[in-house]
């Protein structure tokens, strides 16, 4: 029997999830705006619409709960789901504090529920290729990572829920910044020294619109990261430097430009490197791959990666930076 899914949060992400799931697998659609839940439910045979997440997570007709809500609701809903024995795929950052994730982790361990956190950037084609090259050892010993991620907001951005710290947990750092922190951690491991600051330059809101981070692991390898919602032209760039080669991932498709990975291999005589460019003009299947891995996690009773451990690592950095900024 295929796994039965409850979608909680029926906006853009909920619709995306529905489009990639097997027909009929979504049995409950839930949203605080009932009409959005009904719209999703109408697309899946036998699906029930509700505005009560308690009803969704306690349903006997649900095995898996997928949560895509405002940040402040992510962990409470996930906690209710795992207490009901449901496996959970929750969008990043999975919560607005490390304490929330620790409570969720304890409850999941008690019930045996598995929790995957939706860091879908790990499954972009450029990232998968970068990981293949990295894991082959072709980069040699790691040195540092440099990353930039930015967008320009939109009219009224300062009035959206993302600008309300009680709902979002913070600004650009907890929004796009956690993606960069998570990706940098794949290549450099745990960060033992966190420096930087979050600030507000343009948008008239109480949360940050820019953050600048310098993260170091125990060996001294550094991740230098900048996230911004005053970028104006959408931008994604992640450079991974080893002693023998460099990788540069840029673009995410769409308004972020064609996704590509450039592999610069240093030659014995140094000088201009041997250069190989991989382009991915057909877009990514990150959401599809992510969900397929989660269903395999459940089948194999395997701890999801990225899961709560990785989500906590990202939020620990966020909390430290916000602490430095007095936010």
Secondary structure, 3 states (H helix, E strand, C coil): CCCCEEEECCCHHHHHHHHHCCCCCEEEEECCCHHHHHHHHCCCCCCEEECCHHHHHHCCCCCEEEECCCHHHHHHHHHHHHHCCCEEEEECCCCCCHHHHHHHHHHHHHHCCCEEEECHHHHCHHHHHHHHHHHCCCCCCEEEEEEEEECCCCCCHHHCHHHCHHHHCCCHHHHHHHHHHHHHHHHHCCCCEEEEEEECCCCCCCCCCEEEEEEECCCCCEEEEEEECCCCCCEEEEEEEECCEEEEEECCCHHHCCEEEEEEECCCCCCCCEEEEEEECCCCCHHHHHHHHHHHHHHHCCCCCCEHHHHHHHHHHHHHHHHHHCC
